[in-house]
Amino acid sequence: MCAAPLGSLIPTTFSSTLIQPNAPQVVELESMLQVLLGESEEVRHLGAIYRNENSFDKQRFLRSLLPAFKVGPESLLEELLERMTRDFERDNLAVIEGWVLSKTEAELCASL
């Protein structure tokens, strides 16, 4: 089974009101990613497998997204889509239970 990139599932715009104004930025970012990826059990399952099979540092991954996140939600989406595209161009992929994901997509799943 081959999956469409998660980037095709991420809405192009969303309300910045989803962000808690007083929460630390990493927590805000994590909350935003949860909203973007939804409550899919499949996404969480793929993320759990990726975490178990790879040395995944969730805090490092989230910190790497902070510069784009600080600019705004649209900038974060652009950064994620650019990373996903670059991963596919460079064959930086993860195959999990037949799903072909960019490394960025796999890390997004693992961050949940």
Residue frames as qw, qx, qy, qz and C-alpha x, y, z in Angstrom:
[[0.000, 0.892, 0.452, 0.000, 0.00, 0.00, 0.00],
 [0.435, 0.147, 0.019, 0.888, 1.40, 3.39, -0.95],
 [0.112, -0.764, -0.495, 0.398, 0.18, 6.49, 0.82],
 [0.250, 0.823, 0.143, 0.490, -0.33, 9.96, -0.49],
 [0.378, 0.178, -0.420, 0.806, 1.99, 12.35, 1.34],
 [0.217, -0.625, -0.615, 0.430, 0.47, 13.79, 4.50],
 [0.109, -0.262, 0.095, 0.954, 1.15, 17.16, 2.93],
 [0.209, -0.237, -0.629, -0.710, -1.82, 16.55, 0.69],
 [0.411, -0.567, -0.714, -0.001, -3.96, 16.09, 3.80],
 [0.311, -0.409, -0.333, 0.791, -2.81, 19.26, 5.58],
 [0.210, 0.882, 0.422, -0.009, -5.15, 22.20, 5.02],
 [0.508, 0.465, 0.043, 0.724, -3.56, 25.18, 3.33],
 [0.071, -0.478, 0.231, -0.845, -4.85, 27.60, 5.95],
 [0.530, -0.511, -0.673, 0.071, -6.24, 27.35, 9.42],
 [0.270, -0.892, -0.083, -0.352, -7.06, 29.66, 12.25],
 [0.388, 0.385, -0.581, 0.603, -4.22, 30.75, 14.49],
 [0.538, -0.488, 0.211, -0.654, -6.81, 30.83, 17.27],
 [0.934, -0.104, -0.339, -0.049, -6.07, 27.12, 17.70],
 [0.566, 0.266, -0.488, 0.609, -2.89, 28.16, 19.47],
 [0.531, -0.737, -0.372, 0.192, -3.01, 28.75, 23.22],
 [0.236, 0.877, -0.115, 0.402, -1.55, 32.28, 23.63],
 [0.386, -0.793, 0.392, -0.261, 0.03, 31.67, 27.05],
 [0.970, -0.131, 0.182, 0.090, 1.46, 28.17, 26.51],
 [0.381, -0.572, 0.541, 0.485, 5.18, 27.65, 25.83],
 [0.453, 0.564, -0.389, -0.571, 5.93, 27.62, 22.12],
 [0.118, 0.216, -0.956, -0.161, 6.85, 23.95, 21.90],
 [0.265, 0.309, 0.837, -0.365, 3.56, 22.98, 23.53],
 [0.451, 0.606, 0.099, -0.648, 1.72, 25.31, 21.13],
 [0.315, 0.477, -0.687, -0.448, 3.53, 23.74, 18.19],
 [0.043, -0.018, 0.997, -0.056, 2.75, 20.25, 19.40],
 [0.378, 0.461, 0.606, -0.526, -0.92, 21.18, 19.79],
 [0.441, 0.606, -0.211, -0.628, -1.00, 22.62, 16.28],
 [0.203, 0.324, -0.877, -0.292, 0.51, 19.46, 14.83],
 [0.204, 0.195, 0.922, -0.267, -2.10, 17.37, 16.63],
 [0.456, 0.585, 0.297, -0.602, -4.85, 19.51, 15.09],
 [0.356, 0.573, -0.515, -0.530, -3.27, 19.23, 11.63],
 [0.190, 0.223, -0.945, -0.148, -2.85, 15.46, 11.78],
 [0.707, -0.240, -0.248, -0.617, -6.12, 14.76, 13.52],
 [0.627, -0.374, 0.560, -0.391, -7.06, 11.80, 15.65],
 [0.815, 0.320, -0.411, -0.254, -6.31, 9.06, 13.13],
 [0.838, -0.405, 0.364, -0.027, -5.40, 5.79, 14.82],
 [0.879, 0.371, 0.091, 0.286, -3.48, 4.81, 11.67],
 [0.276, 0.821, -0.249, 0.434, -1.28, 7.91, 11.91],
 [0.501, -0.694, 0.424, -0.296, -0.59, 7.23, 15.60],
 [0.960, -0.072, 0.268, 0.040, 0.10, 3.55, 14.83],
 [0.734, 0.563, -0.059, 0.376, 2.59, 4.43, 12.08],
 [0.016, -0.843, 0.328, -0.427, 4.23, 6.95, 14.40],
 [0.750, -0.520, 0.372, -0.169, 4.61, 4.36, 17.16],
 [0.946, 0.167, 0.162, 0.227, 6.28, 1.94, 14.76],
 [0.474, 0.746, -0.159, 0.440, 8.62, 4.66, 13.49],
 [0.331, -0.794, 0.369, -0.352, 9.57, 5.59, 17.07],
 [0.883, -0.317, 0.343, -0.050, 10.28, 1.95, 17.93],
 [0.889, 0.271, 0.203, 0.308, 12.41, 1.31, 14.85],
 [0.458, 0.636, -0.046, 0.620, 14.35, 4.58, 14.74],
 [0.422, -0.347, -0.379, 0.747, 16.20, 6.85, 17.10],
 [0.009, 0.711, 0.396, 0.581, 13.64, 9.64, 17.06],
 [0.281, -0.235, -0.426, 0.827, 14.16, 12.70, 19.24],
 [0.026, 0.773, 0.617, 0.144, 10.76, 14.34, 19.48],
 [0.238, -0.857, -0.133, 0.437, 12.02, 17.48, 21.22],
 [0.343, -0.346, 0.460, 0.743, 14.76, 18.00, 18.61],
 [0.204, 0.412, 0.731, 0.504, 12.23, 17.55, 15.79],
 [0.078, -0.868, -0.489, 0.037, 9.82, 20.04, 17.36],
 [0.321, -0.731, 0.081, 0.597, 12.62, 22.56, 18.04],
 [0.367, -0.049, 0.583, 0.723, 13.64, 22.31, 14.38],
 [0.089, 0.622, 0.661, 0.411, 10.17, 23.54, 13.42],
 [0.248, -0.720, -0.402, 0.509, 10.09, 26.46, 15.87],
 [0.177, -0.305, 0.218, 0.910, 11.62, 29.10, 13.57],
 [0.126, -0.249, -0.667, -0.691, 8.88, 28.57, 10.97],
 [0.306, -0.608, -0.730, 0.063, 6.23, 28.27, 13.67],
 [0.264, -0.522, -0.265, 0.767, 7.26, 31.61, 15.21],
 [0.002, 0.051, -0.394, -0.918, 6.58, 33.33, 11.88],
 [0.599, 0.125, 0.147, -0.777, 3.08, 31.90, 11.72],
 [0.764, 0.106, 0.602, -0.205, 0.94, 28.90, 10.80],
 [0.735, 0.664, -0.004, -0.137, 1.31, 29.39, 7.06],
 [0.175, 0.763, -0.620, 0.043, 5.08, 29.50, 7.38],
 [0.516, -0.295, 0.782, -0.186, 5.01, 26.25, 9.34],
 [0.819, 0.372, 0.395, -0.187, 2.92, 24.58, 6.64],
 [0.544, 0.787, -0.283, -0.063, 5.27, 25.81, 3.94],
 [0.119, -0.645, 0.747, -0.109, 8.27, 24.47, 5.89],
 [0.680, -0.057, 0.705, -0.192, 6.64, 21.06, 6.34],
 [0.787, 0.565, 0.203, -0.143, 5.68, 20.81, 2.67],
 [0.341, 0.813, -0.472, -0.012, 9.18, 21.86, 1.58],
 [0.330, -0.481, 0.802, -0.132, 10.75, 19.23, 3.84],
 [0.781, 0.181, 0.565, -0.195, 8.40, 16.53, 2.55],
 [0.683, 0.721, -0.054, -0.105, 9.14, 17.43, -1.06],
 [0.118, 0.765, -0.630, 0.059, 12.88, 17.50, -0.39],
 [0.576, -0.277, 0.750, -0.170, 12.68, 14.10, 1.34],
 [0.829, 0.389, 0.386, -0.113, 10.99, 12.53, -1.69],
 [0.506, 0.822, -0.262, -0.028, 13.48, 14.16, -4.07],
 [0.030, 0.672, -0.719, 0.174, 16.39, 12.79, -2.03],
 [0.756, -0.041, -0.639, -0.137, 14.79, 9.39, -1.46],
 [0.022, 0.230, -0.694, 0.682, 14.79, 10.09, 2.27],
 [0.667, -0.223, -0.346, -0.621, 11.84, 7.80, 2.91],
 [0.302, -0.187, 0.837, -0.417, 10.40, 5.51, 5.55],
 [0.586, -0.076, -0.645, -0.484, 8.42, 2.43, 4.58],
 [0.250, -0.116, 0.749, -0.603, 6.15, 1.41, 7.42],
 [0.483, 0.286, 0.783, -0.269, 3.71, -1.46, 6.94],
 [0.456, 0.459, 0.653, 0.394, 3.61, -0.78, 3.21],
 [0.081, 0.969, 0.213, -0.091, 3.12, 2.99, 3.58],
 [0.630, 0.217, 0.043, 0.744, 5.78, 5.08, 1.86],
 [0.206, -0.949, -0.222, 0.092, 6.31, 8.28, 3.81],
 [0.358, 0.715, -0.308, 0.515, 8.85, 11.04, 3.65],
 [0.505, -0.060, -0.618, 0.600, 11.06, 11.11, 6.73],
 [0.129, -0.165, 0.200, -0.957, 9.31, 14.34, 7.71],
 [0.680, -0.249, -0.317, -0.612, 5.90, 12.67, 7.50],
 [0.754, -0.155, -0.619, 0.157, 7.13, 9.75, 9.58],
 [0.314, 0.022, -0.490, 0.813, 8.53, 12.15, 12.17],
 [0.383, -0.246, -0.022, -0.890, 5.24, 14.07, 12.22],
 [0.793, -0.256, -0.460, -0.308, 3.42, 10.81, 12.93],
 [0.678, -0.078, -0.577, 0.450, 5.98, 9.93, 15.59],
 [0.086, 0.238, -0.309, 0.917, 5.57, 13.31, 17.27],
 [0.576, -0.423, -0.250, -0.653, 1.97, 12.53, 18.24]]
